[in-house]
Amino acid sequence: MVFFWKLYYNKMWLLSVKKSDRQDKRYVATFCKCKIKNQCRGTNHKLVNFGQKGSETYIDGASEQKKESYLARHSKSPGEDWSKPETPGALSRFLLWGASRSLRENIEKFKKKFSL
């Protein structure tokens, strides 16, 4: 019963991924940390900027070799936690360097992977 309670009350939703206003970042993801999607009305949103502006990623046409190098390099970074969807590292890993070259497809897979 505790497990169900934890899942229900710690629910998070990915509301959007848009171009970032920050000069050094490419995208900003908006998460809603509410029990029911869109119930927080902006009071419980978390914004996460990710992706280095100006860099080429897999969705931009980077090669498979460059993707493998990125994954190998960042999988060993102590500051990156790919198991937490609200981190810049996880967003970059699964959206910019995901299985598809389509950002839209990667967002859908990301939502499914993390039940967002």
C-alpha positions in Angstrom: 0.0 0.0 0.0 2.9 2.4 0.7 4.2 1.8 -2.8 0.9 2.8 -4.4 0.7 5.9 -2.2 4.2 6.9 -3.2 3.4 6.5 -6.9 0.1 8.4 -6.7 1.3 11.3 -4.6 4.6 11.8 -6.3 3.2 11.9 -9.8 4.8 14.2 -12.3 3.7 15.2 -15.8 5.8 16.5 -18.7 3.6 19.4 -20.0 5.8 20.8 -22.8 9.2 21.1 -24.4 9.9 24.5 -26.1 12.8 26.6 -27.2 14.6 28.1 -24.2 14.9 31.8 -23.5 18.3 31.2 -21.9 21.1 32.3 -24.2 23.2 29.1 -23.6 20.4 26.5 -23.7 18.4 25.0 -26.5 15.2 23.8 -24.8 13.2 24.1 -21.7 10.9 21.3 -20.3 8.0 22.2 -18.1 6.9 19.6 -15.5 3.8 19.7 -13.4 4.2 18.0 -10.0 0.5 17.4 -9.2 -1.7 14.4 -8.5 -3.8 15.2 -11.6 -2.4 16.6 -14.8 -2.9 20.4 -15.2 -4.4 20.8 -11.7 -1.6 22.9 -10.3 -2.4 25.9 -12.6 1.3 26.9 -12.7 1.8 26.9 -8.9 3.7 23.6 -8.9 5.6 23.7 -12.2 9.3 23.0 -12.6 11.2 24.4 -15.5 14.4 22.6 -16.7 16.6 24.1 -19.3 18.8 21.6 -21.2 20.9 21.1 -24.3 23.9 23.3 -25.2 22.9 25.9 -27.8 25.0 25.6 -30.9 26.0 22.0 -30.5 25.0 19.2 -32.9 22.9 16.4 -31.5 21.5 13.2 -32.9 18.2 14.9 -33.8 20.2 17.5 -35.8 21.9 14.8 -37.8 25.0 13.8 -35.8 26.4 10.4 -36.7 25.9 7.2 -34.8 29.6 7.3 -33.8 29.1 10.8 -32.3 26.0 9.5 -30.4 27.9 6.5 -29.0 30.7 8.9 -27.9 28.3 11.2 -26.2 26.6 8.3 -24.4 29.9 6.8 -23.3 31.2 10.1 -22.1 28.1 11.2 -20.2 27.2 7.8 -18.7 30.3 8.1 -16.5 29.7 11.7 -15.5 29.1 11.8 -11.7 26.7 14.8 -12.0 24.3 13.1 -14.5 21.4 11.0 -13.4 19.5 9.5 -16.3 17.0 7.8 -13.9 15.4 11.1 -12.9 13.4 12.6 -15.7 13.4 16.1 -14.4 17.2 16.4 -14.8 18.9 18.2 -17.7 21.1 15.1 -18.2 18.1 12.8 -18.6 16.3 15.2 -20.9 19.4 15.6 -23.1 20.1 11.9 -23.1 16.6 10.7 -24.1 15.3 13.7 -26.1 18.4 15.0 -28.0 20.3 11.7 -28.1 17.4 9.3 -28.1 16.5 6.4 -30.3 14.9 8.5 -33.0 16.1 11.5 -35.0 12.6 13.0 -34.3 12.3 15.2 -31.2 8.5 14.5 -31.2 9.1 10.7 -31.2 11.7 11.0 -28.5 9.3 13.0 -26.3 6.6 10.4 -26.6 9.1 7.6 -25.8 10.4 9.7 -22.8 6.9 10.1 -21.5 6.2 6.4 -21.8 9.5 5.4 -20.2 9.0 7.6 -17.1 5.1 7.4 -17.0 4.8 11.1 -17.5 
